[in-house]
Amino acid sequence: MDKTVSYQEQINTENVLKLREVLKTLPPFAKDYFRAIEPTTSTRTRISYAYDIRIFFQFLVTENPAFKNKKLTDLTVDVLDCMQAVDIEEYQEYLKVYRSDDKMLTNGERGLKRKMSALRSFYAYFYKREMIRTNPTLLVDMPKLHDKAIVRLDPDETAGLLDYIEHCGDHLTGQKKVYYEKTRLRDLAIVTLLLGTGIRVSECVGLDISDVDFKNGGIRVVRKGGSEMIVYFGEEVEKALLDYLEVRSTITPVPGQENALFYSSQRRRIGVKAVENMVKKYASAVTTAKKITPHKLRSTFGTSLYKETGDIYLVADVLGHKDVNTTRKHYAAMDEDRRRRAASAVKLRES
């Protein structure tokens, strides 16, 4: 499956260039940290950490009297040793609501934890190399994450969603009808692929035409962290993809977009936001009680696979979870149901 420049390579290049620009706004010593984590992290992770670390230094120069009005680029590594646990706690509180470029920004539990994890990692690097004497981030408790209920489609809702995408055009007229007919097979292929493989929406939009292998019934996806994996699909996904490819063959893409599997109406690679909006549009017509996103389609796949196999390790592998405990946490409720059924399955006396 030789390719020219893959989508992931393009994204990595863009992220590297973005990181270089962000590093120009950070204290010079920060470059050492990002150089050190390069072999073990993805470009996406590094750019996210860079933005998060910049927020910390912006907090120091705007909120901490000791560094008031100092330039970020003038700060030296000694600044990290000036922090105490109470300063880190103040930063954590600041992250809940703060201003940046005249915008009011907020962080929930997950946003807080990610930013605090970035800061801990940053401190750990300089502490481990004995460039600072203290690490106050270890003295502050990490934000607690509360489990959210897993939202997924029931089997009848899944069937209803696919049927709706296939036939909702029967009730449309005019331009809406024209647009629907133009995008129907693409939308059906994307939703069927998400429901039938459990891949992430970012993995879906990143697919190139050469990533699809009909002979072996698999697609090559780039997982979080940059590792590649073949994810296999069944007959329903195969049919939906083949139907869409007939339409795709009639599209003349914008130069440079020839490799993309899924095109937007602008003849470019479709984006994550466009898929999210598309899924929301169709799903809202099928269920109003559940807020369905591409990630919920992933949860639907995971649920179906676990119910069919009972193999949590298989589910973790197919979903691309590095830690099986992540998977187990998501599907623990089904284990409870199975244990309840087990209790009534054993008869102590014949009736």
Buried (B, 14 or more C-beta within 10 A) or exposed (E): EEEEEBBBEBBBEEBEEBBEEBBEBBBBBBBEBBEBBEEEBBBBBBBBBBBBBBBBBBBBBBBBEEBEEBEBEEBEBEBBBBBEEEBBBBBBEBBEEBEEEEEEEEBEEEBBBBBBBBBBBBBBBBBEEEBBEBBBBEEBEEBEEEEEEBBBBEEEBBEBBBEBBBEBBEEEEEEEEEEBEEBBBBBBBBBBBBBBBBBBBBBBBBBBBBBBBEEEBBBBBBBBEEEEBEBEBEEEBBEBBEBBBEBBEEBEBBEEBEBBBBBBEEEBBBBBEBBBEBBEEBBEEBBEEBEBBBBBBBBBBBBBBBBEEEEBEBBBBBBBBEEEEEBBEBBEEBEEEEEEEEEEEEEEEEE
